[in-house]
């Protein structure tokens, strides 16, 4: 693609776009350690003038067509930036500088460049654009998106490549060495504690969740690296080990993250991240003190008091706010207003009807259109049976009988309903039973649950029976103590039924947060991020395809390990599973399958769909009005069509895939290292064909974008009303004749609230999920890319990507029309909240819609 050039004395003009380090940069609250005073010739302090800034950055172009004396691309003379220029395309905080390079025919066409920063402070390099390339070659774009520190901290010079895309074997020969050396830098040598300016990607087990040096209560098991506790790998940090457990890392304020994985400068993602840190470090201790000192009442007295959170706020003493760090982010996130502190926006589930959450129809609808819509499955045998070891746990066959179900089956027998595929089950039983006794030894009291639903003729689901099971007092091998509850709508039994549903939702909330949300999106994707950066060059087409779907994932995962899923973190404080939260996710990961993460495969595995070549997506939904599934299939097919066009553009044969060394090394490392505890599972694709590459890439993009959106951005809209999605249960079901049963009859709302999540945990939970449910102002959604049309120089993929974006816009309009169809009752339900979580686009804030490219919050 490079032409023959002639002529001398030409000038190549360029524009460099950067963002300078700012004192408000959330990711850089501490200065670069070890730089000052080490003999580095840098200017001290923050550079304030444009001239000084420009003169301390130098660039050298690297030729893709003319060799040096060693057979590599020729390196040009170093040149400094000239002056600042104004561009209409600059974003917030971005500056542009012009630069000029001497050129002659002995240099050829630039394919990369070195950049050196001689300042003490780092800057974020967005892009370099070269113009006036001789012989009408046109313009060359370099998309960089990387932090550049002082040159002395690097062992090799920072290099960036033009936006050309090459499979490994088609790399211009003069750039091969540069491509290989850059990958070596990113892989590192596997040793030594990482520094903040490092860009090394490597793997480790989850050994940073506890602090055993503080005592046994603070210790947490190492997840990953064993058959008993298998887990996906996380990014290696190489901190020191604890004294009491040499396998566990010491907690520290600085947790290494490859620098470019940190949230970008001036992004509102930073704002949200810092907000999360501030809530954990500043708000929660003061809030806890307020409860411990009885400044706040410990319990909600009635449902109206819960609703007051959104209508009036929680009133605290005037000195309360003064105890919290005076950060603007606190006021923004918590909406403080004088003495009325912690006033929350009304969650969508209660905006139209404050009591809709109590109905059976809404309870059932949220299993297919709520925040955890991918767990319900077909009931294939009756009664439901357990897969638990009977010698260890006894007989866990369900005690639900036909007599419990058939009065509400519309004249069908159980056998007929199963044969007609009209019975479904939400099963939170087997995985929970081995941990239930330990969970119930704390302040929480709960059950394993099975809930059976009936698909009615109108297309909605109705709960028929709920089985609550707890460990036998004489030991696990005696089987469970179980009770079955059926719908009731009068007197105290109506609240007994409401409590039974609450126990189900508590389990579902925990499963959602730790499995559907954390494990199945955040945790399983991190090894892909690491493997892609270690094994695929930035020039590789698959790197360019997948890179947008990794944005900020490692960063939010690191923060999650530090503040949410760590010992005594937010999840342990406010969710039922407590200290066993992450350990329980191991139980699910043992049966995790990458193959089943593809939406069609997931629906087929759960039995909520059957293969049907005549159906629009090749499968037929048994619950026709299944919002998550029907909308998801539209998005899935759009992603797969785009990926297929992209893959076949670069790989003309299966043989080309098999012979691409970077691609094969990527997949081998992902399976054998990133998910090494499951490496011998037969379901892993072999990556021998274009069909396999398309399926792998589509599945990964689906997980990181649409699946995460479906289980994340509804957290506050549904869970912001703790009545609708409690996270803890603190008492067992009251038995007839007991004092608790009598109290439930006299004051049902107060007794219900004494059973579910307490006030303190509610305030913590709502504060956190409000942050996590927000979209940022600089989000890139599915069908969009940072860098516009300059992420590749190949016209074919650019045109295919435009078609992808257009298709997503068409899908969104189609989903809007479906939500206006009153015959599709599951799309709005009693709460009158249309299912919008898989609308591709969104604005900033709590929108209950939008599919970001990546797991960025």
C-alpha angles and dihedrals in degrees: 000000000000117000132215111266135201138182138064138234096041122149122222111206122208143181121214118199117201142158114224121224110266128202087236093056102130094205094057106049089140125053124247104278122220097017101096115071097017097107095266115148100231135135115255126243129002114327109237105178127076091223094053091046094051095046093055097058121075132186133199121192120222119213122232093193109035122063131220121220092283100053095260130115112289116253117223130217119288115256131183128227113269112208144323119278134190120242126181091217096061117122130215112307094004124132129191127211130187122230132184129206129197110233138186135167092267089070104050127188119344115239100169142000141214119225129195128195114202095182128099092234125068125232134202112246111210105174150327122218121193120201137183093040105179126257092031091290089146128207130343120206126202115192105198112163094176141124114245118202130188108306093237093069091062125081090205130030118266110258131191128189132218117257094262115127125221136172107228098266094048097057111127104261093236091057097047095092092048091049092050095044093051090054090051090054092051093049094052123193098282095246140090134041111289123241125219094253093052121111097197119140119201140144136255140163123254097271098136102074099095143034108226092177088072091057141280093293089063096046120102127189121256109256117213133026098071139074091236096051107025118174142160115268125256130207114287116246101175096215120161121277127251120255097236096044118031089192094061127078122233114250113243139172091242113063113180118239125170099266097238091054090066118099112274125259117280093003120145085229084073088052092054093044092050088045090056091049091047093050091050097043102033114017104040097054091051091044090051090051089053091056095042090051090047091240085131123046109249098225140040108243098204144349091269089062090054090051089051087072087074100032104042110359132227111299117221135175117283093248093057096088092048090064091061123078106268095242121153089222090065092056092047097048097040097035093223116196116180110291094347101091126175101025110167131202113251109267113242093244090069102032095096103023119018093197101042090102090069095062123099091228093058091044089054096039092058090062088068103024104025133088094286103040100147103070106069113098141180118279105235102169135032128249096024112247133211130236093206119122105267093208091058100034108019125226113336098175108142117261092210106125136200088253089063093053112029098069087069101037095094094247096316124123119232090253091052092047092051092047090050090049093238101128122083134177135211100205120195096155122092100044092048102046097076090055100035098091091052092046091051092052088072126064090286123090120191151134142239106249142209119186124189121205132193123215105226126209091257091060098253127117125240125197110235104178141356122207117203116196131184132175119282112254091229094055144295093274090067091068125238133311103237139183130186124218128193130193117290127169107183134075124336091335089066089062091044087058090046089052091049089055090047092057088052092050092048089057091044091050092053092045090049096050098042102031114020093036109027106026102031096046115013101034101037093048097053094076088054090054091051097044093047093053094044099047109023121067118227084247093060116105094225091051089053091046095052103030097086089056093060097056111140094342097123090046096053090043090054091050090047091055089049101046113010114034098024124104109295089003126141095279094050090047099048108026129073098241091063114173091002094058100106092033090058090053086061089063090058095043090058087070096035116125127190088209091060093052089076104099097233091049092048092052092048093047092052089048094235089119138033130207113266119166090198093058119097094252099026093261133077121222114227088206096050094191096054103139099194093047099041094046091040093055090056091053093042093054092047091052092046093049091051093046092048092053090048097047096048090050091064102028115051094177142019088245090063089057093048092050098047102106097195093049094048092046089051095055094041092053093043092055101034099039111013093048095015096144088066098033094118095055111122095223096073110111114241095222093227098128141046088242090060093047090050092049093046093049094043092050093049093048090047092052095047096044121020100021092049091046091051094053099034114042095052093059097099097030089058105019098039085085100066090196088065098045112018115184101201137038116203104182137040122247109285113249122226111270094022125121089246091055091051091047090050089056093050100043108009098170094053093047091047089053091049087059102049132052112328125237097259093049090045093056091048093046095047092048092053100042090047088060094043094049095057127102117222124235093242098047120141112215131206107291093030131092136194106248097035112229094348101081090097135013093219114106096203097063091040091056092044090052091052089053088050091054091048091050091052090052089052091049091052091055089048091053091050089055092049090053089054091054104100092196089068095075096172091064094070108006127180090315090061092223111140115224103254103148092109097047099124097223134057145161127234120291138024097342104145089224143070136084112232115201094243148023094268100149 
